[in-house]
Amino acid sequence: MNNNMDSVAQIKFKNIPFYEVIDEVIKPTLLTGTDRLQDVSRGMKEATFKFIMSVEHANLVAGNRYYSHGKYEYPYQFQIRICQLIEPVPNESPDDMPLSLLIRVNMQKCPLPPTQQGFELRPTKTPINCSENVKISPIVANNIAIHWTPNGKKYVFAMFLVKILTVDTLLKKLQDKDGISSEDTKNDIGNPQLDSDDDEPPTKRNKQEN
């Protein structure tokens, strides 16, 4: 177990374009889980987490959200990430999902990415936005329950506060960092070698899905 804990401490999730990590809300933690479940299928595991956000986080999220088309939009999001624990730990760990994943935040099911086609019930391997289910308050605890079907692999859970970046903002950040032209930066963002699901602006994906 100590070896696992040392490995988990080294986990660094893969950087996702269009998301800037503001802070770590729940540090990477190994999903161990229990079998004492009543509301899910037999054989599934459950791991629970609790956090109370800081005053700064609450003000940042509440002060920037806005109401549109019948629901709140969150430029600053609480984002759950899950990856497989691989040893030796790689420089960056990509998102990966256990089988039959179910996440409840404050007793409400958290919307998961679309399920991949195939025989296994496994969501697309992307970060999970749970902002709508989180209580935006510095005095109220948020409870997270994660259910999954064990498959012999080890998984690590973490939560981050992130900011959604627009295309223009990302272009400027890349130009300032690398000192390259706007055209070259656009070409880099549009490189087909990048993962299409992770590297498309969230706003663009939402419009396509609608």
N, C-alpha and C positions, 0 to 999 in steps of 0.2 A: 504493500500500500504506500509506503514511503517513497518508493521509486516512482509510482504513479503520480504522487503529489508533486514530486520534483519536476516531472515531465509536464504536468498541467501548468505549473508556474511559468514554464517557458513558452506556453502557447501564445502565438500572435496571429490573430485572424487576418486573412487575406484582405488587403485594401480594396475597397469597392469604389470605383469612380462615381461621382455624383453624390457621395456621402462623405461628410467630414466628421470624424469622431471628436466630440466635444469633451466627453468624460466617460469614465468607466463606472457604471452604476452597480453591477454585480460582477466581481472578478471571475475569470474562468474557473469553473468548478466541475469536477468529475461527476457525471450522472451515475449514481449507484442505485438508489430507489429501493422501495419496499414492495411486498406482494399483498399487503392488506388493503385491497381495493373493493369497493362496493358498486361504483357507478360505471365501471369499464369492464371489458371482456377479461375472462380468466387468462392468466399467464402474462398479463401486462404488468409493467413496473410503474411506480410513481415516485417522483422526486418533488419536493416542495421547497420554495424559497420565499423570503419576505424582505421587503425593503421599504424605507421611508425616504422620500426624496428630500434633497436639501432645499432651503429657501431659494437659493439661486436658480436651481433647476426648475422649481415650480414657477417662479416668475418668468423665466426664459420661455418655457413652453406655453404657459397661459397667456403671456403678453404678445406672443407671435401667432397663435392659432387664429383662424378666421372661419366664419360660417359660409359655406357655399353648397348649393344644390342639396340642401336638407341635412348636411352633416358638417362637422368640423374638419378642416384641413390643418395638418401639422407640419410647418416648415422645420420644426425641431421635433424629432421623433425619439421615442423609446424603442430600441431595436434589440430583439433577441437574436443571438447567433449560436448555432450549434455546429460543432465539427467533430470529426472522428479523431480519437487519440491515436496517433501513429508515432512509434518510436523507432529510430531516433526522431525527435520532433523536427519537422521541416522549418525553414525560415518563415514561411507563411502557411497557415492552415486554412484551406478552403472550406466553405460551408458544406455540411453533410447532414442528412436527416436519418434518424432511426426509423424502423418500420412502424406503421400505424401510429404516427405521432399525433398527439392531442395535447394542446396547451390551453389551460384556463388561467385567466388573469382576473382576480377578484370574482371567481365563480362563473365568469362568462368565457365562452369559447373564443379563442383568439383566431382571427382569420389567417389561414396558412396559404402559402403560395400554391398555385395550381398543382394537382397531382400529376406526376409523370405517367405517361402511358406505359403499360406493362402489367405483369402479374402481381407486383408488390405495391402496397399502398404507401407510397413514399412521395412527399411533396417535392417540388422543384428546389434545388439546392441554392437558396438565396436567403438573405436576412429576413427576419419576420418583424413587421411593424405592429406593435401592440399598444400604440398610443391611445386609441379609442377606449381601451379597457382600463387604463391606468387612472387612478385617482390623483388628480393634479393638486396635491396638498402636502405641505411640509409637516403635518401633524397626524396624518392618517396613514396606516400601514397598507401596503399593497402585497397581496398574496398571489403567488404563482404556483400552479401545479402542472407538472409535465408528466404525461403518460406515454408509454411506448412499449413495443414488443421487443424483447431481447433477441438479438441475432448473433451473439458471440463477440460483437465488437464493443469497444468502449467509446463513449461520447462525452464531450465537454460542452457545458452551457455557460453563457455569459450574457450580460445585458449592457448596452451602451446608450448614451444620449448622443444623437447624431444630428447634423444639420444637412438638409437637402441642398445640393448645389445646382444652380442653373447652368446651362451650357456656357453662357457668357462668363459666369464666375469661375467655372472650371478652366476655361480657356485662359483667363487672366492669371490664375494661380499657376498653371503650367508654364506660361510665358515668363512670369516673374521668377519661377524656380529654375528653369532651364535656359532662359535667354534665347528662345527660339521664336520664329515668326508665327503669326496667327495662322497662316495657311498650313504650315508644317504641323502645328498643334492640332488643327482640325483633322488632318490626315491621320495623326496618331490616335485620336479619339475614335475615328471611324475605321481603324485597322481591323480587318476581319479576323485576325488572330485573337482578338479579345473575346471574352465570353459575352455573347449577345444578351443573355438574361440579366447579367449583373451590370453591364456597362451602358444600358439604355437609360436615359433620364426617366425617373419615376413618373413625371407629369406626362411624358410621351406615351409610356406604357398604359397609363390610366385612360388616355384618350382612345388608344387603340382597342382596349378591352371594352370600352363603352360603345 
